[in-house]
């Protein structure tokens, strides 16, 4: 399963920033050794013509050492890196960030399947969307549901091996369970409860046994158990290698999970508050410059705000091709050249920012094209209309080395950061059942800290005096703060009951409906389920 992908021979490491250090070289060669072993097994089976289960690894050969086992754990990071082929957080149309933000006012598209997603006009046959769950037609990825099973299998191998100490087992299992929790939460947020294969079935793959989706309660418990284990047994952020999972990430994912469940039970807000206060003990803080975080050199261990980022490795492992995905086809400005212009932002989103808000710096509303002409809102380009529906959602700072690097930037994609804790705590303090005047004062201070960094003035008590006003403030600050980072603004709109309203009133789509708050499952998942896997309602 680990080596089913066509690009595995090229993608030999997980892309941590320590790629220049000895530890990175060890990981590179351990995975190379693993791939070579699997190649030997495959060639041998072709000669002998004996039936064999290619999903199994012979434990008498591999894994036999701690280094072998760590290479298996590193393989669990592969699913959540940034790669066009099969990375969950790919910085293009094949990653969750663009797809989820397309359903909101942050992004729009003028044609093709991405316009359908932007209009909420998707179906079980919208394969480029449903592929995130499962695909039997994509040439490079079969979706991410099976990656959850991969993590489950690795956990079992760690558990039964006899050459690791209990301490090392806990450490490795915590990383794998964090990977599984991250995958499970992301897919649950998109599709609702999942089909989760138990280890007994994974160890006997020849037996065909269709499974039902978990209930919502069981799904939440499955994710929660993984993340609680990870939050206890992973290293603290200060002791974590940049790019690897830490206690901070596990707790941030728990915060997102608990926020997700607040529409049905506001008691989850108390859990959110508790976790946010625990996060303060890790030494995180807001970075001094918002824009600087997304510019060349603004990432890394020295940035105190980053909870988890994906280190870029340009050798076809984990990369950032966001600039190429966003820049117009006639762009020639700031030392950069044309891109593919996959999507635009919307002018409604751009206009929602206050004039002095630094967070819209890289929502590019004007540029010089390859003819030396200025393209802007009033002159969107002729005959090609580049800025007619919205500005360029560049997000990341200009990187003149993109052309020389094959269209890839050296800027690390940031997935979760500490500002999210500020706004999550502010929401929890105001919306928990026992909220007090003091709680609302603390919440207002947290919101104003975020606004202050963006160059904006403070809000007053009157601005969050009612729940409706608070919701508007939270959503505006969240969209302005986290646009095009991890695609979680869609979940914020759904949680706070504004998803359909924004789609209708801001984006103007006639296809908005409450049931679109989850995506449809692919038809292949329904067919393979043989009556046990039920499609999401109204699809």
N, C-alpha and C positions, 0 to 999 in steps of 0.2 A: 504493500500500500504506500509506503514511504517513497518508493521509486517508480510509481506509475507514470509520473509526468514526463512529457517529452523533453523538457528542458533540464531535467535533473542532472545530466552530465555536465551542464554548464553552470548550474546554480549550486555551488558546492559549500556555501557557508551562509550564516544567518545575517551577516552584515553589521556586526557591532563595531563601534568606533575603535575598538582595540585591534582593528585589522592589521595594523603595522606592528603589533606586539607579538611576542612569542606565543601567547595563549591563542591568538587568532590563527596563527599558522598551524598549531596543533589541531584546532577544530577543523581547519581546512583539510588537512591531510587525513584526519580520522574519518570525515565524511567521504573523501575521495576513496579511502580504503573500503568503506562500506559499499559504495557504488561499484567498485571493482569486484568485490565479493559477489554482489548480486548479478553482475555481468557474467561471472564465471558460472554461477548456478544456472543462468539462462542458457548459456552455450552448452552446458552439460546436458540439460534437458532436451535440447534439440538433437543431440547426438544419440542419446539413449532411447528417446521416444517413450520414456516412462511417464505416466501421468503424475503430476505433482501440483500441490497447491502453491502457486507463486506468491500468495500473500504471506506465507510463513517464512520465518528466518530460522535456520537450524541453530538451536541454542548451544549445540556442542561446538560450533564454530564461531558464532557471533550472536549476542555480545558475551564476551568473557572477561572484560576488564572494566574498571571504572571509566576509563577513557571511551571505551566502546559505548557504555551506557549514556555518557554525556553527549555523545554524538546523536543518539536516539532522541534525547531531550532537545538538543539543538534543532532537530528535524521538526519539532512541534512549533518552533518559531516560524518555520517556512510559510505556514498558512496565513500568518498575520503580518507579513512584511509588505513592502510596497514594490510590487512587480506587475507589469502589464499582463503577464501570462496567467498568474494564479495567486496574486497577493490580495488579501481582503481589503487592505488599505492602499491599493494602487492609486496613484495620483493622476487618474484619467477616467475614462468612461467605464472601466472595468472594476473600479473600486467603489466602496460603499459611500464615500464622501460625496462624490458628484451625484450618484443615483438618489440618495436620500435628500440632499439639498435641492435637487431638481423638483421635488414635490412641494417645495416652499417658495416664497418670494425671493429667496437668495439667488436662485439660478433659473434660467429658462433656456429653451432650445427651439430652433425654428423648423426643424425637419426630423424625420425618422423616428426611431423608437424612443429616443430621448425626449422628443416633443410629446410623445404619448405619455411618458412618465411625468413630464412637466405639467401636462393637462390632467393628470390622474385618469387617463384613458387607457388603462392597462388591463390585461386579461391573463388567464393561465397559459395562453399561447405567446405571451410577450417573453420570449425565451431569454433575451438579454437582461431582463429583470429577474425572472424566476431562476436563472442559473445560479444565483447566489445561494439558493437552497440546495438544488441538485440539478445536474445536467448530464444527459447521455449523448449530447450532440456537440458540445464545445470541444474544440481540438486541444485545448491546453488545461482545462480545469473541469472537474466533475462537480463543482460547487463545494460548499464548506460543511455540509452535514456529515459527510464521511470523514472529515478531519476531526470531528468530535470523537468518532469511533477510533481513529488513529491514536488520539490521546489516551483513550480508555485502554487500548492494547499496550501502549507503552507503560502506563501505570501498572498494569499486571506484570509486565516483565521486570519492572523495578521491584515490585513487591516480592516476587518469588526468587529473585536472584540471591545467591549465597556468597557473593564476594564483595558486598557493600556493607558498611556499618549502618546502624539504624539512623545515625545522624545524617549521613550522606543520603540515605534513602528519603528521609523527610525533606531534605533540601531539593532533591531532584523531583520528587512527587509534587512539591509545592509549585515548582515552575510549570510542570505539565498541567496541574489542576488550574493554575491561573490561565494558561493558554486555552484550556477547555472552557473555563468560565467566560473568558473574553469572546470566544467563538459562539458559545451558547447564548450569551446575553445579546450579542449583536444580531444573531439570526432570530431569536425570540422576539426582539424588538421589531424586526421587519416582518416576520411571518406568523407570529403567535407560537403557541406550544409546538415542540418538535417531536419527531420520532427519534428516540434515543436507544440505541442498541445496547443491551447488557453484555457483559464480558462473556457470559456463557454462550451466547449466540455467536459472538465474534470469534470464539475459539473453535466453533464448529460451523464454518461458513458453507459447507456443502449442504447442510440442512436448510431448506427454504422455509422461513417462518415470518410471514408479514407481521408487522407490529403496528399498534395504534399510536397516535400522538399522546404525549403526556397530558394530563389535566393541567390547568393553569397553576394550581397549588403545587403539584408535583414538579412542574417545570421550574417554578421559582425556587423550590427547595433544592433541586438538583444544582442550579447555578449558585445559590447561596452557600450550600455545603462546600463546593469547590473553592469559592472565594474566601470563605471564613478560614478554611484550612490554609490557603495561600497567604492570607493576611497574618497568620500566626507563624508560619514556618519559612516564609521567604525572608531574605535579609532586609534590614531597614534601608531606606533610600541612600543614606550616606555610605553604606557598605556595598551597594549594588553597582555592578559594571554598567556603564551607560548603554542603554538600549535593551537591557535585560529587565525582567519583571521584578518588582519590589513589593514590599508590604503596602507602600503608598498606592501603587497601581491597583492592587487587589481591593483596597478600601475605596478607591475612586470608583471602581466598577460596582462595588456594593452600593455606593451612593446612587449611581445611575439605576441600578436594579430596584432599589427601594423607592426612588422617585417614580419609576415606571408603575409601581403598584399603588401609589397614593390615590388615584381616582376611585379605587374600590375600598380603600382603607386608609384614612388619614393618619392612623397611628404609625404608619411607616415613616412619617415625618420626624418622629422622635428618634428613630434609628438613624435617619439622615443627619439630624443634629449631632447625635453622639459621635458618629463617624467623622463628621467635619471637625469637631473639636479634637478628636484624636489625631487628625492629620496635622494639626498645628504643632504637635510634638516632634514632627520629623524635620523641622528646620526649613520647610518651604517658605517662600515669600514671593511677592510680585516682582517681576523684573522691572528695572527702571524704565525701559523703553518698550512700548508695545510693538512698534514697527521693527525695532532692532531684533526682536525674537525671530522674525521671519526673513531676515537678511543674511547674507553670507557671513559666517562666523558667529551668528547669534545663538547657536544651539550648543550642545555639549554639557558635560558634567558641571561646568561653572555656572550655568543658568539656573538660578534657584527656583524658578517657577515650573520647570518641566517635570511632570510626573512620569510621562513616558513619551519618547520620540523614537522614530525608526531611523537608525543610522544609515546613511547612503553609502553604498558600495557600487561603484560604476561598472564593475566587471559583470554585468548582467545578473546580478543577484538581487539587489534591493536599491531602487533608484527613485528619483524625483523628476518626473517629466511634466510637471504641472504647467510650466511656462509654455512648452510646446502645445499642450492641450488647450491653452487659453488664448494665446496671442493670435491676432487676426492674420489672415493670409497675405496682407499687404503691409504688415508692421515693419518699420525700420526706425527705431528710436532707442535712446539710452544704450547704444552699443549692442542692441539685440535685433534679431531678424524675425521673419514671419513664422507663425506656428500653424496649428490646424483649426483653431477657433471652434472647438467642439461645442461649447456652450457660452452663453452670456449671463451677466447678472440682469436685474430688472431696474428700470428707472424708479419704480416705486420703492424698491429697497434702498437705492442710492439716496432718494429724497427723504427717507425716514431718518437719516443721520442729521445731527445738528451741524451747522457750518464748520465749527472748529474741531469736530471730532477727528482725532488722529487715526482712528481705526478704519477710516475709509480711504486712507492714503493710497493703498494699492487696489482700490476700485477705480480703474483708470478711465476717466471720462473724456480724455483727449490725447491724441498721439499723432506723430508724423508718419505718413506712409512712405512706401518706396518710390513715390513720385515727388516727394518733398511737400506734399499737401497736408494740411491739418484736418484730421478727422475728429469730429465731436458730435454732440447730441443734435446740434442744428445742421451739421453737415456730415451725416453718417457714412458717406461714401457713395460713389456713383460709378458703375451701375451696381456694384455689390454694396449692400447696406450692412455695414459692420457694427455700428453702434445704434441701430434703430430701436432695438428692444431693451438695451441696457448697456452699462459700461463693461469693461473687461474685468472679470473677477481674478485678478492676478495673484492676490494674497501674499505671495512671496516677493521679496525685493528683486530688483534687476540683477541678473547674473550673466555677465558678458562671456563667461566660459561655457555656456550651454551649447553653443554651436560646435566648439571644439571637443565637447564631451558627448557627441552624438545625440544632442537634444536633451541631455540630462543635467540637472543642476546638482551642485554639491550641498545644497541647503537641506537639512534633515526635516522630513515631515513631522510636525508635532501633533500628537493625537490627544493627549490629555495634559492639562496643566492646572496650576493651583488656583487660577482665577475661577475655575469651575467650582471649587470648594467655597469660595466667597459667595457666589450667587446661589449655590445649592443651600448653604446655611441660611442666607437671607430669606429664601423661599420657605424653608422649614420653620424658621422662627415665627414667621407671620401666619403660616397656614396650618400649623399643628393645632390640635384641639384645645390645648391649654395656653395659647399665645397670650402674652401680657403686654402692657405698655412698654416695659423695659425690653422685651423681645423685639418689638417693632423698632425701637430706637437703635438697638444693636444692628438690626437688619438694614436700617437706613444708612448707618455708618459703613457697613460692608459694601452696599451698592455705591455709595459716594466715593469709596476708595477706588473702585473699578473705574468710575467716571472721571475721577481726578487724574488718574494715570493717562486717560484718553484726552486730557486737556479741557474737560468740561466742568461746569459749575455744579454745586451740590443741589440735590433735590431736597424738598422740605417734607415735613410730616403730612401735609395736605396731598402730596403727590402719591402717597400710598395709603391714604385714609380708609379706603374700602378695598375689598378683595378684588373687585373688578379693576380698580386703578393699579393695585399691586401686580396683578397678572399682566397688565399692559406694560408696566415698567420692567418686570422680570423678562418678558419675551423680547422687548426691544433691546435690553442690555445683553441678553444671551445671543440674539441674532447679530448684533453689532460686534460683540466680543469674539464669537466663535465661528463666524461664517467661513465655510470651506475648510474646516479643520478635521472634523470626524463625522459630520452628517447627523449630529444628535439634535439639531434644532427641530427637525421633524418630530422627534419624540417629545420635545418640549411643547410644541403646539398641540399635539394629541393629548398629552397629560393635562394641559390647562384648558382644554375644550375649545381651542381656537383653530384647529386644523382646517376644517371645512369652511369656516368663516373667512379665513385668510385666502384660501384657494378661490373662493367665489368672488370676494370683494376686492382683493388685491391683484390676484393673477387673472381673474375673470374667466376661469374655466367652468363650462357647464356640466362637467363630469364629476364634480366634487360630491362626495357622499360619505356618511359616517363609516360605512363598511370598508372604505378605502384606507382606513387607519392601519390595516395590515395588508400586505401584498398577497396575491394568490399563490398557491403552491403550483409547481409545474405539473402538467398532465402526467408526466412519467411517474411522479411520486404517487399520484392517485392510482394510476394503473398498477404499479408495482405493489401497492398496498392491498390489492385484491379485496376491496370493500372495508378494510380496517382503517385506512387513512381517509379522513373526511376533509373535503375542500373547505376553505374558509367561507363563511356565509356570503351569499349573493354573487359568488363567482361561478 
